[in-house]
């Protein structure tokens, strides 16, 4: 694809742990490159203005609206999409928590919410409800109330904390 602001170039990207050379317009939105050139369609393009959060990915571990990142700005960064947080065909603990607590409906916003929440949990393994709501403030969901989403993120934080501390020691006889 050739855009008005430049021609195709080879972009060196690191996406979901893989080093990739991608032929794309360096001025294309990262969201476009990920969806259209790399076929990572878990990411959704909603507003293309950074307002809805549907295109959230982790860039060097921090949530970003990929519609606001140009391809050339992603060179050298570690990009993680929703496809990269669990092995293919499986759900991450966070995705499973959202599903089990009924925090998803149409699913359009879910990948962005998952990535914003994943970024939060990586930065703050024990967030309170206010921190979770703050981290998700850039994500719009028109189908569900955010209460179930917040509960699912809190449940995943608790699950991860339990895994990190390990099982309770067996008392000695």
Phi and psi in degrees as a GROMACS rama.xvg file:
@    title "Ramachandran Plot"
@    xaxis  label "Phi"
@    yaxis  label "Psi"
@TYPE xy
-112.689  126.029  UNK-2
-102.789  173.087  UNK-3
-66.5994  -26.3738  UNK-4
-98.7001  9.01106  UNK-5
166.401  -179.806  UNK-6
-114.297  169.986  UNK-7
-60.8507  148.414  UNK-8
-145.293  167.913  UNK-9
-90.8568  117.638  UNK-10
-100.08  132.369  UNK-11
-96.0343  108.595  UNK-12
-118.518  153.884  UNK-13
-119.57  109.262  UNK-14
-124.861  124.067  UNK-15
51.4272  40.1876  UNK-16
86.6214  -5.09809  UNK-17
-107.546  133.449  UNK-18
-80.0884  126.119  UNK-19
-129.787  141.8  UNK-20
-103.397  117.356  UNK-21
-117.499  126.925  UNK-22
-85.9876  109.62  UNK-23
-158.354  165.158  UNK-24
-72.3972  122.25  UNK-25
-63.8597  -14.7082  UNK-26
-97.3387  3.70873  UNK-27
-72.809  150.373  UNK-28
-63.2694  143.303  UNK-29
-57.8214  -38.2377  UNK-30
-58.077  -41.3254  UNK-31
-66.0115  -44.2448  UNK-32
-63.4106  -44.1677  UNK-33
-64.7599  -45.7323  UNK-34
-73.9847  -49.3336  UNK-35
-89.1548  -40.0667  UNK-36
-87.822  -35.5931  UNK-37
-104.802  -1.89834  UNK-38
58.424  32.3256  UNK-39
-93.1072  78.8197  UNK-40
-85.9657  3.49777  UNK-41
-62.4012  -37.2047  UNK-42
-66.6334  134.192  UNK-43
-112.052  142.435  UNK-44
-100.803  116.702  UNK-45
-102.905  -83.6353  UNK-46
-90.6627  -22.9559  UNK-47
57.3582  25.9849  UNK-48
-131.716  7.1223  UNK-49
75.8188  17.7262  UNK-50
-99.5917  -26.0732  UNK-51
-102.684  -22.9223  UNK-52
83.1932  -2.91684  UNK-53
-62.4155  -27.1633  UNK-54
-98.8628  16.5922  UNK-55
-61.5243  131.335  UNK-56
-131.678  168.457  UNK-57
-95.101  130.328  UNK-58
-121.19  111.03  UNK-59
53.7949  39.6422  UNK-60
85.227  -5.37557  UNK-61
-111.356  137.936  UNK-62
-65.6024  133.631  UNK-63
-138.897  151.255  UNK-64
-79.5788  108.64  UNK-65
-68.3689  -12.9807  UNK-66
-74.3765  -14.7483  UNK-67
-100.685  1.15175  UNK-68
-107.793  125.348  UNK-69
-80.3539  153.104  UNK-70
-51.3975  -45.5856  UNK-71
-64.4142  -25.8293  UNK-72
-73.0333  -18.8957  UNK-73
-89.3421  -9.356  UNK-74
-60.8295  132.208  UNK-75
84.2649  -8.67057  UNK-76
-92.5773  155.201  UNK-77
-90.3895  114.425  UNK-78
-103.921  129.129  UNK-79
-121.392  125.501  UNK-80
-104.221  174.77  UNK-81
-59.7691  -28.2235  UNK-82
-68.5768  -18.5022  UNK-83
-97.5676  4.82216  UNK-84
-98.3648  -4.80704  UNK-85
-151.517  153.355  UNK-86
-58.3842  149.243  UNK-87
-52.2182  136.705  UNK-88
82.6458  2.45603  UNK-89
-124.403  165.776  UNK-90
-106.661  145.091  UNK-91
-72.4103  166.603  UNK-92
-58.8876  -37.8539  UNK-93
-65.9617  -45.0252  UNK-94
-62.1815  -42.2522  UNK-95
-63.2439  -39.2989  UNK-96
-65.0131  -43.2173  UNK-97
-60.4694  -43.1147  UNK-98
-67.014  -47.2345  UNK-99
-68.8149  -27.3855  UNK-100
-95.108  8.03404  UNK-101
68.6451  32.2695  UNK-102
-91.6317  12.1054  UNK-103
-129.39  145.517  UNK-104
-129.43  -90.6394  UNK-105
-70.8873  -28.5656  UNK-106
90.8174  -5.97337  UNK-107
-62.6196  -41.5544  UNK-108
-84.0136  -15.1509  UNK-109
-57.0833  -44.9985  UNK-110
-59.0712  -40.1129  UNK-111
-66.6703  -39.3236  UNK-112
-66.0595  -42.7716  UNK-113
-57.8787  -45.1434  UNK-114
-70.9312  -38.1908  UNK-115
-63.8808  -43.6857  UNK-116
-67.1851  -39.9539  UNK-117
-61.6807  -42.9625  UNK-118
-59.7912  -41.8719  UNK-119
-61.8061  -49.6364  UNK-120
-64.8904  -29.2817  UNK-121
-72.4488  -34.2367  UNK-122
-84.7729  -33.3013  UNK-123
-138.446  93.97  UNK-124
-65.5626  -15.1304  UNK-125
-131.362  60.5044  UNK-126
-74.754  147.84  UNK-127
-86.5382  175.963  UNK-128
-60.1596  -36.8112  UNK-129
-64.4422  -41.4127  UNK-130
-65.8495  -38.2193  UNK-131
-64.5849  -47.1329  UNK-132
-60.5513  -40.6136  UNK-133
-62.7825  -44.2081  UNK-134
-64.9073  -29.4119  UNK-135
-94.5371  2.29338  UNK-136
-60.3552  -25.7187  UNK-137
-87.029  4.91657  UNK-138
-111.962  126.118  UNK-139
-100.975  129.664  UNK-140
-127.203  120.43  UNK-141
-94.4531  -6.97722  UNK-142
-99.5687  -42.0665  UNK-143
-108.665  161.908  UNK-144
-81.236  155.695  UNK-145
-78.246  -9.31134  UNK-146
-59.0233  -47.0955  UNK-147
-66.3413  -34.9404  UNK-148
-65.1054  -46.8972  UNK-149
-61.5273  -43.0046  UNK-150
-62.1171  -39.676  UNK-151
-65.5549  -41.1706  UNK-152
-66.4119  -41.5622  UNK-153
-63.2615  -40.4917  UNK-154
-64.018  -40.0217  UNK-155
-67.5762  -37.5502  UNK-156
-60.9199  -42.813  UNK-157
-64.6219  -41.3011  UNK-158
-62.5252  -44.2605  UNK-159
-65.0728  -38.1507  UNK-160
-63.6053  -40.8894  UNK-161
-64.6176  -39.7651  UNK-162
-66.4682  -36.8227  UNK-163
-69.3479  -33.2459  UNK-164
-84.7253  -17.42  UNK-165
82.124  176.699  UNK-166
-70.5548  156.302  UNK-167
-63.318  138.69  UNK-168
-65.2575  146.758  UNK-169
-79.7269  127.339  UNK-170
-63.692  144.127  UNK-171
-74.5159  147.897  UNK-172
